[in-house]
Amino acid sequence: MAFKSWLNHSATVMLFLICWGDCNGLTVDPPADLSVFDNGRLGYLDITWSPPSSLRYRTDCTTVYQLEYFNTYRGSWSTLRTGRRTYSAQFDLMKDIRVRVYTLLSGSCTNNSLLMSNYTEWIQKPPSTGVTGTEVHNFTCVYHNMEYVECKWRKDPKTLASAKLNLYFWHSGLDQAVECPQYIVSDGVRSGCYFTGKSLPEFTNINFCVNGSSQKPLFTLLQIQNHVKPAAADNLYVQICSDMQLEVHWESPGRVPIHCLEWEVEHIIDGKTPLIYTSDKTRVTLPSITTKERSCFRVRSKLHKYCADTGFWSEWSHPTCDPEIEVAPKADQDVVPVYVYVAIAIVAIMVLSLCVGAVFRLKKPRQEEKLGSLLTTLFTRHTSVTATDI
């Protein structure tokens, strides 16, 4: 409550300190010589003014200026205060240019009050050609995979067939506007302009103008990082997991940072209305398929709002359908018993081999003993027979 009371008190004090046009018998005039200049930068205009003549010899006052201009791109007034007498701002040359400047005085000459003059105003109408509309429609620029830019348009039906359309552009890295480096021609008519990846800077306002000879030119302003169209995804895979869920994963191509992309996965079952799933990663897990109907999957991407104000969806990837769906290997717990069984079999064979070897070792002495006894008997009999014969 104390803070709110302090704010109310401060606001009341400020109201008393600000004087409009006359304060303590001192009057202040608005700035003089307000002008707006177009220096060939396609809407980036220079605003200049001079101090009021009544203040040229005053040294006991601090002078600042309040500039207001109507921002046609935002549809509202922009306001700033500056001690300088020049300022540059962006305007839409297809609409009215409206600028106002006030003089503000403070210091000992105003008893430390703030004295504000009326404003000086500049209003400039767009040039009239006697016809309505522009020579082109649907002007669109696309930053393909952050590699190159294509700006295209459609020619107005009222534009003369012989009219030659030209595109000019300007940004802060150029002294003046320059013409399109490489036109796109369709059916003998210029329908666009091609820029290599380094021709236009990112995160910079770029002014464009397309004009001809019979109607109004088209002016527009954009930043190319807000007009990115990613490349289509590569290598889309679909696997059936051990729990019968579907895992869809893919590879992200091109130069667009992967953390800037959001994805849509389309699941079409036998030509029916597709199911759409979203993801911020290059994989998504879906419920298992409970039908024997044919299923197909495809994905596309777009820059999300944390990396760009707008943007374009990429083309859909090539679809992956039922015959291409792979069954993922079973989980580790299903594989482990196989190794256990192999180990048990090996141990069993080794034990059996040891047992058989032991049995043979036990039988061998007995066989040798029997063989010796048999030889002794045969030898004795043979000797007895021989002696009798003699």
C-alpha positions as CSV (number, residue, x, y, z in Angstrom):
1,M,0.0,0.0,0.0
2,A,2.9,2.4,0.8
3,F,4.5,1.7,-2.6
4,K,1.1,2.4,-4.3
5,S,0.7,5.6,-2.4
6,W,4.2,6.7,-3.4
7,L,3.4,6.0,-7.1
8,N,0.3,8.1,-6.9
9,H,2.2,10.9,-5.2
10,S,5.0,10.8,-7.8
11,A,2.4,10.9,-10.6
12,T,0.8,14.0,-9.1
13,V,4.2,15.7,-8.7
14,M,5.0,14.9,-12.4
15,L,1.8,16.4,-13.5
16,F,2.7,19.6,-11.7
17,L,6.2,19.6,-13.1
18,I,5.2,19.2,-16.8
19,C,4.0,22.4,-18.4
20,W,2.5,22.6,-21.8
21,G,3.6,25.6,-23.9
22,D,3.9,28.1,-21.0
23,C,5.6,27.7,-17.6
24,N,6.6,30.5,-15.3
25,G,6.1,33.0,-18.1
26,L,8.5,31.1,-20.4
27,T,7.2,29.8,-23.7
28,V,8.8,27.2,-26.0
29,D,8.2,26.7,-29.7
30,P,8.1,23.4,-31.5
31,P,11.1,22.3,-33.6
32,A,11.6,23.9,-37.0
33,D,12.5,22.6,-40.5
34,L,11.1,19.1,-39.9
35,S,11.9,17.0,-43.0
36,V,11.8,13.3,-44.1
37,F,14.3,12.1,-46.7
38,D,14.4,8.9,-48.8
39,N,18.0,8.1,-49.6
40,G,17.2,5.1,-51.8
41,R,16.9,2.5,-49.0
42,L,13.3,1.4,-49.9
43,G,11.6,2.8,-46.8
44,Y,14.3,3.3,-44.3
45,L,14.0,7.1,-44.1
46,D,16.0,9.9,-42.4
47,I,14.2,12.4,-40.2
48,T,15.8,15.7,-39.4
49,W,14.7,18.9,-37.7
50,S,16.2,22.2,-36.2
51,P,15.9,23.8,-32.8
52,P,13.2,26.5,-32.5
53,S,14.7,29.9,-33.2
54,S,13.7,31.2,-29.7
55,L,16.2,28.8,-28.1
56,R,19.2,29.4,-30.2
57,Y,20.8,31.7,-27.7
58,R,19.6,30.2,-24.5
59,T,22.3,28.6,-22.4
60,D,20.5,28.1,-19.2
61,C,18.1,25.4,-20.6
62,T,18.5,21.7,-21.3
63,T,16.8,20.8,-24.6
64,V,15.7,17.4,-25.7
65,Y,13.1,16.3,-28.4
66,Q,10.3,13.9,-28.4
67,L,9.8,12.1,-31.7
68,E,6.7,10.2,-32.6
69,Y,6.1,8.4,-35.9
70,F,3.3,6.0,-37.0
71,N,4.7,2.5,-37.4
72,T,2.6,1.1,-40.2
73,Y,4.0,-2.4,-39.7
74,R,2.8,-2.5,-36.1
75,G,-0.2,-0.2,-36.6
76,S,0.7,2.0,-33.7
77,W,2.7,5.1,-32.8
78,S,6.3,4.7,-31.7
79,T,7.8,7.3,-29.3
80,L,11.3,8.2,-28.2
81,R,13.2,11.0,-26.6
82,T,16.6,12.1,-27.9
83,G,19.0,15.0,-27.6
84,R,20.0,14.6,-31.3
85,R,18.2,16.2,-34.2
86,T,18.2,13.3,-36.6
87,Y,16.7,9.8,-36.6
88,S,16.2,7.0,-39.1
89,A,13.2,4.7,-39.1
90,Q,11.5,2.1,-41.2
91,F,8.3,3.1,-43.1
92,D,6.0,1.4,-45.6
93,L,6.2,3.6,-48.7
94,M,2.8,2.3,-49.8
95,K,1.1,4.1,-46.9
96,D,1.1,7.6,-45.3
97,I,4.2,8.7,-43.5
98,R,3.3,10.6,-40.3
99,V,6.0,12.1,-38.0
100,R,5.6,14.5,-35.1
101,V,8.4,16.2,-33.1
102,Y,8.1,18.2,-29.8
103,T,10.6,20.4,-27.9
104,L,11.2,19.7,-24.2
105,L,12.9,22.2,-21.9
106,S,14.2,21.7,-18.4
107,G,16.8,23.2,-16.1
108,S,17.2,26.5,-14.3
109,C,15.3,28.4,-17.0
110,T,12.1,26.5,-16.1
111,N,12.7,26.3,-12.3
112,N,13.5,22.6,-12.9
113,S,10.1,21.9,-14.4
114,L,9.6,20.1,-17.7
115,L,8.3,22.4,-20.4
116,M,6.8,20.8,-23.5
117,S,5.9,22.5,-26.7
118,N,3.2,21.7,-29.3
119,Y,4.4,19.4,-32.1
120,T,5.6,20.0,-35.6
121,E,4.1,17.4,-38.0
122,W,5.1,15.9,-41.3
123,I,2.6,14.0,-43.4
124,Q,3.5,12.4,-46.7
125,K,1.1,10.6,-49.0
126,P,2.3,7.7,-51.1
127,P,2.9,8.6,-54.7
128,S,-0.2,8.3,-56.9
129,T,-0.1,6.6,-60.3
130,G,-3.7,7.0,-61.2
131,V,-4.4,3.3,-60.8
132,T,-5.1,1.1,-57.8
133,G,-3.3,-2.0,-56.7
134,T,0.3,-3.2,-57.3
135,E,1.8,-5.0,-60.2
136,V,2.4,-8.2,-58.3
137,H,0.6,-10.3,-55.8
138,N,1.5,-13.1,-53.3
139,F,5.0,-11.9,-52.8
140,T,6.7,-14.7,-50.7
141,C,10.3,-15.4,-49.7
142,V,11.4,-18.9,-48.6
143,Y,14.7,-19.7,-47.0
144,H,15.2,-23.2,-48.2
145,N,16.9,-25.4,-45.6
146,M,18.9,-22.2,-44.6
147,E,20.9,-22.7,-47.8
148,Y,19.4,-20.3,-50.4
149,V,16.5,-17.8,-50.7
150,E,13.8,-17.7,-53.3
151,C,11.4,-14.7,-53.5
152,K,8.5,-15.3,-55.8
153,W,5.4,-13.3,-56.9
154,R,2.4,-13.5,-59.2
155,K,1.9,-10.9,-61.9
156,D,-1.3,-8.8,-61.7
157,P,-3.7,-9.6,-64.6
158,K,-3.9,-5.9,-65.3
159,T,-0.2,-5.5,-65.7
160,L,0.8,-5.1,-69.4
161,A,2.2,-8.2,-71.0
162,S,5.2,-6.2,-72.1
163,A,5.9,-4.8,-68.6
164,K,9.3,-5.7,-67.2
165,L,9.2,-6.3,-63.4
166,N,12.3,-5.5,-61.3
167,L,13.2,-6.5,-57.7
168,Y,15.4,-4.3,-55.5
169,F,16.5,-4.9,-52.0
170,W,18.4,-3.1,-49.2
171,H,19.7,-3.9,-45.7
172,S,22.0,-2.2,-43.3
173,G,25.1,-3.8,-44.9
174,L,24.4,-1.9,-48.2
175,D,24.9,1.8,-48.9
176,Q,21.9,1.8,-51.3
177,A,19.4,-0.6,-52.8
178,V,20.6,-3.1,-55.4
179,E,18.9,-5.2,-58.0
180,C,18.1,-8.9,-57.9
181,P,21.3,-10.9,-58.6
182,Q,19.5,-13.7,-60.5
183,Y,15.8,-13.6,-61.7
184,I,13.5,-16.6,-61.9
185,V,11.8,-16.6,-65.3
186,S,8.5,-18.5,-66.0
187,D,7.0,-18.5,-69.5
188,G,9.3,-15.6,-70.5
189,V,8.1,-13.4,-67.5
190,R,10.1,-12.6,-64.4
191,S,8.3,-14.4,-61.5
192,G,10.9,-14.3,-58.8
193,C,14.5,-13.8,-57.6
194,Y,17.1,-16.3,-56.4
195,F,19.7,-15.5,-53.7
196,T,22.5,-17.7,-52.6
197,G,22.8,-18.4,-48.9
198,K,25.2,-15.6,-48.2
199,S,23.5,-12.9,-50.3
200,L,21.0,-12.0,-47.5
201,P,22.0,-11.7,-43.8
202,E,20.0,-13.4,-41.0
203,F,18.5,-11.4,-38.1
204,T,18.5,-8.2,-40.2
205,N,15.6,-6.2,-41.6
206,I,15.6,-6.5,-45.4
207,N,13.5,-4.1,-47.5
208,F,12.2,-5.4,-50.9
209,C,10.6,-3.5,-53.7
210,V,9.1,-5.0,-56.9
211,N,8.0,-2.5,-59.5
212,G,7.2,-2.2,-63.2
213,S,5.8,0.5,-65.4
214,S,2.1,0.6,-65.1
215,Q,1.0,0.3,-61.5
216,K,2.2,0.9,-57.9
217,P,5.3,-0.8,-56.7
218,L,5.2,-3.4,-53.9
219,F,7.2,-2.7,-50.8
220,T,7.7,-5.2,-48.0
221,L,10.0,-5.9,-45.0
222,L,11.2,-9.2,-43.6
223,Q,13.9,-11.1,-41.9
224,I,14.9,-14.4,-43.6
225,Q,15.3,-16.5,-40.5
226,N,11.6,-16.2,-40.0
227,H,10.9,-17.8,-43.5
228,V,12.8,-21.1,-43.2
229,K,11.5,-24.2,-44.9
230,P,13.4,-27.3,-43.7
231,A,14.3,-30.1,-46.0
232,A,12.3,-33.3,-45.9
233,A,13.4,-35.9,-43.3
234,D,15.6,-38.9,-44.4
235,N,15.5,-42.6,-43.5
236,L,12.2,-43.1,-41.7
237,Y,12.0,-46.3,-39.7
238,V,9.1,-48.0,-37.9
239,Q,9.7,-50.9,-35.5
240,I,7.4,-53.0,-33.4
241,C,8.8,-53.2,-29.9
242,S,8.6,-56.2,-27.5
243,D,5.6,-54.6,-25.8
244,M,4.0,-54.3,-29.3
245,Q,4.2,-50.5,-29.3
246,L,5.4,-48.8,-32.4
247,E,8.6,-46.7,-32.4
248,V,9.0,-44.3,-35.3
249,H,12.3,-42.6,-35.7
250,W,14.0,-40.7,-38.5
251,E,17.1,-38.6,-39.5
252,S,17.1,-34.8,-39.7
253,P,18.8,-33.5,-42.8
254,G,20.2,-30.1,-43.7
255,R,21.6,-27.1,-41.9
256,V,18.6,-26.3,-39.7
257,P,19.6,-26.8,-36.0
258,I,17.8,-29.9,-34.8
259,H,16.9,-28.1,-31.5
260,C,14.9,-25.6,-33.5
261,L,12.6,-28.1,-35.1
262,E,9.2,-29.4,-34.2
263,W,7.8,-32.5,-35.9
264,E,4.5,-33.9,-37.1
265,V,4.1,-37.7,-37.6
266,E,1.2,-38.7,-39.8
267,H,-0.2,-42.2,-39.4
268,I,-2.6,-43.4,-42.1
269,I,-4.5,-46.6,-41.7
270,D,-5.8,-48.1,-45.0
271,G,-6.5,-44.6,-46.5
272,K,-8.6,-43.4,-43.6
273,T,-8.4,-39.9,-42.0
274,P,-4.8,-39.7,-40.8
275,L,-3.8,-39.5,-37.1
276,I,-1.3,-36.7,-36.3
277,Y,1.3,-36.9,-33.5
278,T,3.7,-34.1,-32.5
279,S,7.2,-34.4,-31.2
280,D,10.2,-32.2,-30.4
281,K,12.6,-35.1,-31.0
282,T,13.4,-37.3,-34.0
283,R,11.5,-40.2,-32.6
284,V,8.0,-40.9,-31.2
285,T,6.4,-44.0,-29.6
286,L,2.9,-44.8,-30.7
287,P,0.2,-47.3,-29.5
288,S,0.4,-50.8,-31.0
289,I,-1.5,-51.6,-34.2
290,T,-4.7,-53.6,-33.3
291,T,-5.9,-54.0,-36.9
292,K,-4.6,-55.9,-39.9
293,E,-5.3,-53.0,-42.2
294,R,-2.4,-51.4,-44.0
295,S,-0.6,-48.6,-42.1
296,C,1.7,-45.9,-43.4
297,F,3.8,-43.3,-41.7
298,R,5.5,-40.1,-42.8
299,V,6.9,-37.0,-41.0
300,R,7.5,-33.3,-41.6
301,S,9.1,-30.4,-39.7
302,K,9.0,-26.7,-39.0
303,L,10.9,-24.2,-36.9
304,H,9.2,-23.7,-33.6
305,K,8.3,-20.4,-32.0
306,Y,11.5,-20.2,-29.9
307,C,13.7,-20.0,-33.0
308,A,11.5,-18.1,-35.5
309,D,8.4,-15.9,-35.5
310,T,6.9,-17.7,-38.5
311,G,8.2,-20.4,-41.0
312,F,7.1,-23.0,-43.4
313,W,6.4,-26.7,-43.0
314,S,8.8,-29.0,-44.9
315,E,7.7,-31.4,-47.5
316,W,6.5,-34.8,-46.2
317,S,9.1,-37.5,-46.0
318,H,8.7,-40.6,-48.2
319,P,6.1,-42.9,-46.4
320,T,7.1,-46.1,-44.7
321,C,4.3,-48.8,-44.8
322,D,3.5,-52.3,-43.4
323,P,6.0,-54.4,-45.5
324,E,8.8,-52.2,-44.4
325,I,8.0,-52.3,-40.7
326,E,10.6,-54.3,-38.8
327,V,10.2,-56.3,-35.6
328,A,12.6,-55.1,-33.0
329,P,14.8,-57.8,-31.2
330,K,13.4,-59.1,-28.0
331,A,14.5,-57.5,-24.8
332,D,17.7,-58.7,-23.1
333,Q,15.8,-60.8,-20.6
334,D,14.6,-63.0,-23.4
335,V,18.1,-63.4,-24.9
336,V,20.0,-64.3,-21.6
337,P,18.5,-67.9,-21.2
338,V,20.0,-68.9,-24.6
339,Y,23.5,-68.2,-23.3
340,V,22.7,-70.0,-20.1
341,Y,21.5,-73.1,-22.0
342,V,24.7,-73.1,-24.1
343,A,26.8,-72.8,-21.0
344,I,25.0,-75.7,-19.3
345,A,25.3,-77.9,-22.4
346,I,29.1,-77.3,-22.5
347,V,29.5,-78.0,-18.8
348,A,27.4,-81.2,-19.2
349,I,29.5,-82.4,-22.1
350,M,32.7,-81.8,-20.2
351,V,31.4,-83.7,-17.1
352,L,30.2,-86.6,-19.3
353,S,33.6,-86.7,-21.0
354,L,35.4,-86.8,-17.6
355,C,33.1,-89.6,-16.4
356,V,33.7,-91.7,-19.5
357,G,37.4,-91.2,-19.3
358,A,37.4,-92.4,-15.6
359,V,35.4,-95.5,-16.5
360,F,37.9,-96.4,-19.2
361,R,40.8,-95.9,-16.8
362,L,39.2,-98.3,-14.3
363,K,38.5,-101.0,-16.9
364,K,41.9,-101.0,-18.4
365,P,43.9,-102.7,-15.5
366,R,41.2,-105.4,-15.3
367,Q,41.4,-106.0,-19.0
368,E,45.2,-106.2,-18.9
369,E,45.0,-108.7,-15.9
370,K,42.6,-110.9,-17.7
371,L,44.7,-110.8,-20.9
372,G,47.8,-111.8,-18.8
373,S,46.0,-114.7,-17.2
374,L,44.7,-115.9,-20.6
375,L,48.2,-115.8,-22.1
376,T,49.7,-117.8,-19.1
377,T,47.1,-120.5,-19.5
378,L,47.6,-120.8,-23.2
379,F,51.4,-120.9,-22.7
380,T,51.0,-123.7,-20.1
381,R,48.8,-125.8,-22.2
382,H,51.0,-125.3,-25.2
383,T,54.1,-126.4,-23.2
384,S,52.3,-129.5,-21.8
385,V,51.2,-130.6,-25.3
386,T,54.7,-130.1,-26.7
387,A,56.3,-132.2,-23.8
388,T,53.8,-135.1,-24.3
389,D,54.5,-135.2,-28.0
390,I,58.2,-135.5,-27.4
